[in-house]
């Protein structure tokens, strides 16, 4: 017999227990409601007729219609987030031997616009125009080698590299002590950028807030101007950097006094707040003919109805994947890549004029080449002016 929560709020809050006072079941220690409101927590028991875990999994998947089809296998085509391996141009032999139809580009460490910065989220398609051009050429080169091959970009949407958190002032994940949540202290960016306030700051999208508009708008730039066919969404519905935010109430979640059953402090689930935005994001990518791979997600009933999403996890097995409509595995990054097919950056321009040149290396592969950016000044203002003048050739 299997016991499982089935509605979104209970899935987010549920605490399963086994052999507690001779019983097993599900509970929540944080559910709250406003006066006069009502809500139904839904759960289900699935008799299996056996002790086989997979009999329960199959019964549940059939009952919830969590049956999807994986038609294209995704896998990394870059060896690391760091250049030069992250800027690899792979050939058709690389793809065929791995039997992948969708290539994943890593997150972007040491971006071309400012090598001190490392970006994880939607920033490349808003703030980093030199890096956008590199991605554009990387995608185009890969697809020239293998027509019909899809390339998707790693995006951890909730993590945003910036020193200006006020641009999304209504979207900040606020911790219990009132501070803005961040992923690390910024030391990865070096002392100067850290002192300027750069961090991997944590934001959440919610229909109507600024980060929602930025995230949804970034799809047009990513797919129409730059070229990736979708996104490998790291932390798709996982609450990276903070599962709870204390800047608002979601009408369901609170820190409770378990003895008196009273509310000590209201809070909101970042996953419940974000879910409508993530569904909108996935649907927009799909409407453009693209693909979403969702890495790390809580499988709510709402999200699992989007059965075109490919759900994945890193080094994990069990209910996190088995209850998803589509189950995939994150293929390990390639141990090595052809040493004649990566992109390099140099700083050799004495006049401070940025330019791009492409030269072929000595190789039999028709796609093997180097893409070289020469830039003297890391100034973003200069890079932005220059990149706006790039041709699409």
Number of C-alpha atoms within 10 A of each C-alpha: 13 16 16 17 23 19 16 20 22 21 20 19 18 21 13 13 11 10 8 8 6 6 8 12 17 16 14 16 15 20 20 21 15 8 6 5 8 7 11 8 14 13 15 12 13 15 14 17 9 10 11 10 12 12 17 19 18 16 15 22 16 11 11 15 13 19 17 17 12 15 9 14 16 24 23 24 30 26 20 21 19 16 19 16 22 22 27 29 29 26 21 17 12 15 20 11 8 15 13 19 17 20 25 24 27 23 23 25 19 17 21 26 23 18 11 17 22 21 22 21 22 25 21 26 21 14 15 19 23 23 21 24 22 20 21 18 20 25 25 18 20 24 20 15 19 18 11 11 18 22 27 28 26 23 26 21 25 32 25 23 25 19 16 13 19 10 12 17 13 17 22 25 30 20 18 15 8 11 11 19 22 23 16 11 13 20 13 15 21 12 13 11 17 17 13 12 17 23 28 26 24 23 31 27 28 21 16 11 14 18 23 23 15 16 22 20 15 18 23 16 16 24 20 12 14 24 22 26 24 27 26 27 25 24 20 24 24 18 23 24 20 22 16 23 27 22 17 13 16 17 16 19 24 23 15 17 13 11 6 7 12 13 16 11 14 20 23 20 23 23 27 21 18 21 21 16 21 23 15 14 19 23 18 17 20 16 10 14 11 18 25 22 26 22 24 21 21 21 23 22 17 13 19 21 18 16 17 19 24 25 28 25 20 11 9 12 11 9 10 16 20 19 20 26 25 21 18 18 18 18 18 12 16 15 8 10 18 13 12 18 23 22 22 16 15 11 14 13 14 11 9 15 14 20 13 13 9 11 10 14 15 9 11 7 16 13 21 24 21 20 21 18 20 19 23 14 18 16 12 16 10 15 21 15 11 15 17 11 8 12 7 9 4
